[in-house]
Structure formats: structure tokens, C-alpha cells
Amino acid sequence: MCNLFEQAYACLMESDVQRKVALSRLTAAGFRNGDTHILPWHEPKTVAQAGQPLRPELVSIKRLPQRKLGSLAGRAALIHSLVHIEFNAINLAWDAVYRFRHMPAAYYADWVRIADEEAFHFVLLQTHLRTLGYDYGDFPAHNGLWDMALATQEDVLLRMAIIPRVMEARGLDVTPEIINRLREIGDTAAVAILEIILRDEIGHVAAGTRWFEYECEQRGLSRDELFPQLVTRYMKGPARKPLHLEARRQAGFNESELAWLAGGS
């Protein structure tokens, strides 16, 4: 009988890209099929760095070169950045499973599903990147997503507020414009992939909303008051504009939150 926490840790710490993807999808299938169970396991260890390959080189976001989308290298660099986001998202989903114990079974079902979908997104984007003559690791990248995972590792409420509802929600805002730019240059394959990812990411952010609200209710906290406080503390203010309001509504943001994010009261 497989233990979900043990399997999640194995997925999280795997550094080989293809093995991480395969193990993630296998673990998710085992959980869906009832072969992997939520069983007691040792208390979560501090994970300073999730498993990752030697490449790409991780640099400060300020050191990432700016490339024009009109060139092949520029388009490949954009796709590579999206591949890297999905790779990190696999780690973040498994960390959400491994890190936080004593949550309802539905919580783990959500984050196992999300890990599986992030692995699928990674494969779609990496495969497309290879058609452009490049592969994951050919461009530098930054470690900002994992840095924020470390900043939120002590509290599931904080993790749900910041990673899905800020970091991933930002993807809901920017993806439509990326789709438009790729459509303009005729990359219909990338457009189709990003439309799949946008659809799925609404569900990922919605899971963050669901469990953030659950934790607020469990602790007798006001979601509408707490969310702006946490965003201000950890992200230095509301999200950059424009906001994809309809996608955020589908992901569970209420009108009070949207008004604050948009700069209202």
C-alpha cells in the first residue's frame, strides 16, 4: 500500500525532469485509482530546495535577458519561461501535499490533481519548445516561485493565499495577452496549448480560494480583511494591471477582493 506523503516527497525531490513528470503522473493515477492512500508518515522535513536539474541556470530575475518575440530565439525564450513556470508548479503542488498534514481528504485530491495537470502542461510546452529547436534548460531562469514557497511553508492558510491566489492568479491576467501575441505571429500550436493551460489554471486558483476560505472559517477570520493584509505584507501591494476579472471570478475571487486588487476600497 503506497503512502501519499511518501510519494509526494519522492516527486518533490526528484531532480531528473522526465522522471519527475513520469512519477508525478503515476502517483496521481495511483491516488485516483485507490492504490495510494493518505497514511501517517514522518512529520514533513524542511525542504530548502525541491529537486531540479542542473540546467537551467537560475539567476536573479533582473539578469534575465529581454528578447523580442518576433525572432525565433525570442519566441523560444518565452516558451521556455512558461515551461519553467510549469516545472516549478509541479514542485509547488507536491509541496502543498507533502507540507501540510491533517487537512481534509478533498484538499489532497485537489493538489494531487493539480500536480498531474501541471506535469501535463510541462510536457505540452516542452514538446513545443523542442519543435523550435530548443529544450528546457537552454535559457536561464529564476527561482522566484520556489522562494515564495519557502516564505509560506509554515502555514497552509498563507500558502493558499499567496501561491495560488497571487502568483498563479497572475497567470490568469497575463495569459490572454500572450495568446494574442503568439496568434499574431502565427504560432497556433502554442496558442492551443496556452488555451488549455488557462482553462486548467482557473481551476488551480479556485482550489487555492477554496482552501484559503476553509482555513479562514476554521480560524474565525474574515477572508475579505485578511487577504489584502497578506498580499500587502508578502507582495508589497495589489496585483499589476490589467486584471482578467472574469477568470478571477471563475476562480472564486469575490467582488470585495477584486475591487481591492483593482485599486478600489
N, C-alpha and C positions, 0 to 999 in steps of 0.2 A: 504494500500500500504506500503510495507516494505522498509526501508531506508538502503542501503548497508552499510553506515558508522556506523549506529547504530548496525546493525547485526554483522559487523566486530568487533566492540568493545565488543559485548557480547561474541563472540567466543574467542577473545583475552583474556578476563578477566576470563573466566570460569576456575575454578581450578579442578573440577572433570574430570578425564581423559576421561571416557566413554561419559560423557555429552559433553565435548569439541569436541570429534570426531564426535558424532552424530549431534551436532549443526553445525559443520563445513560442513559436507556433506549436511545437509538440507539447509543451507544458499547458498551453491554453486549450488544446484539443483534449488533453487528459483531464483537465478540470471540467470541461463541458461534458465529457463522457462519464464522469464519476470515478475515474481512476486515480485522481489526485484529490486529496482531502485537506480540510483545514484542521490540523492536528497540533497539539502543543509541541513546541520546539524551543531551543535555547533563545534567550532574550536577544533582540537584534543587536548586532555588533555595530560599532561606529564604522561607516564606510566612507573613508576620506575621498576615495576616487573610485567610481564604478569602472568596470572593465572596459577598456577601449584599445584600439590598435595603436601601433607606433606612429602611423600616419592617419589623419592629417596632423601637421604641426599645429599645436594650439598656441595662439598668440593673443595679445590684447586686441579687443575689438577695434581700437584706434589704428592698429597696424595692418588691418585687412585692406588689401588694395582695392581701389574702386575701378571697376571695368564697365565699359559701355555694352549694353545689351545687344547692340547691333552686330557685334563681332561674335564669331563662334566661341572664342575664349570667354568673352563676357557672358554669353548665354550659359556656357558650361559652368562658369563660376557661380551664377545664380542658382542653377540646378544643384550644384554641389552644396551650396549653403542650405538648401532645402533638405538634401539628403542628410546633412549633418544634424539638422534640427530633428529629423525623424529618428536618427540613431540615438540622440540624447533622449528623445521622447520614450523610446523603448526602455532605457535605463530608469527614467523617472516613473514610468508606470510600474515597473517591477519594484522599485524602491518604495512606492506607495503601498504595495502589497506587503513587502518584507518588513518595512519600518514600523508600521502601526498595527499593533495587535489589539484583540478584544473589540474589533469592530463587527457590525452585523455581517452575516454571510453575503448579503447583497452588495456590500462595499467591495468585497474581494471579487465577486463576479463582475462588477463594473471594471475594476482595474486590470483584471486578467484579460477581459475582452479588449480593453484599450491597448494593452501591451501587444496583443495579437494584431490589432489593426495598425498600430504604429510599425510593427515589423513588416506587414503587408505594404504599407506606404513606402517604407525604406526600399523594399525590393522593386516596386514600381519605378521609383525615382532613380535608383542606382542603375537599373536596366536601361532607362532612357539616357542617363548620363553616359553610359558606355556606347550608345549609338552615336554620340557626339565625339567619340574618340578619347574620352577621359574616364577616370574611375574615382571612387571615393578615396580620398587621401591625396589627390593631385593638387589641391589648393589648401592654403592654410585656413584655419577655422578658430573659433573662440569657445571658451568653456563657460559662458555666462549662465546657461541653463542649469548645469550641474552646480555651479557656485550658489545659485538660488536654492537648489535642493538642500545643500548643506545649511543654508541660512534658515530653512524651515523644517529641519529634521526633528526638532524637539516636540512638535505639536501638530497633530493631524488637522486641526482647525486652521492653523496658519498655513500649512501646506495646501489645503484645498482653496483657501482664499487667494493665494499668490500664484501658484504654478498653473492650475487650470484657468482661474478666473482673471488673471492678469497676463501671464506670459503666453499661454496658449490662446487666450481670447484675442490677443493682439494679432494672431494669425488670421482670425476671422475678419479683422478690419482690413488687413493689407492684401490678402489673397485675391480678392476680386480685381484689384488694380494690376497685380502680377499676371493674372489670367488675361486681362485686356492687352497688356504689353506683349505677352507671348503670342496671343492671337494676331496681333498686328504684324508680327514678323513671321507668321505662318507656322509656328510650332504647335500644330494641332495635337500632337501626341502629349506634349507637356500640358496643354490646356485640359485635355481629358483626364489626366492624372490629378491635376490640381482641383478639378471639379469633384472628383471622388474624395480627395482629402478634405476639402472644405465641408462637404456633407458630413463626413465622419467626425471632423473636429468639433462641429456643433454638438454632437453627442458627447464628446470628451469634456468639453467645457460644461455641458449640462450635468455631467457626473460630478464635477467639482462643485457646482452650485448645490446639487442635491446633498452632498455630504458636508459642505460648509453650513448649509441651513440645518442639517441634522445636528451638528455639533453645537451650533448656536442654541437650538432648542434644548438640547441636553444640559447646557450650562446656564440656561435662563438669560441669554444675551440677546440684544437687539441686532439682528443682521444688518438693518439699514444704518445703524450707528457704527457698528464695528467695521464693516467693510471699508468705508472711507478712511478710518483711522489706521487700519493695517496697510492699505495701499500708500497712504501718506508716509507712514513710518518706513516701509520697506522699498517703495518705488519712487519716493520723492514727488508724489503728486499724481493726478489723474492721467489717463492714457493720452497718447498723442492722437490728434485728429487726422483723418476723419474716422468716425466710428461706424461700423456696419451694424446699425441699430436693429434691423430685423433679425440678423443672425444671432446677435446677443440676446434678443428677446426669446428666440427659439432655444437658446442655451440657458434660459432661466433668469436672466437679469430682469429685475423689476424696474418700474419707471423711476423710482427714487434713486436707484443706483445709476441708471442711465443719465438722469438729469445731473447728478454729481459728476459723472465721468465727462459729460459734455461741457462742464464748467458752470452748471447752474447751482442752485442752493440745495 
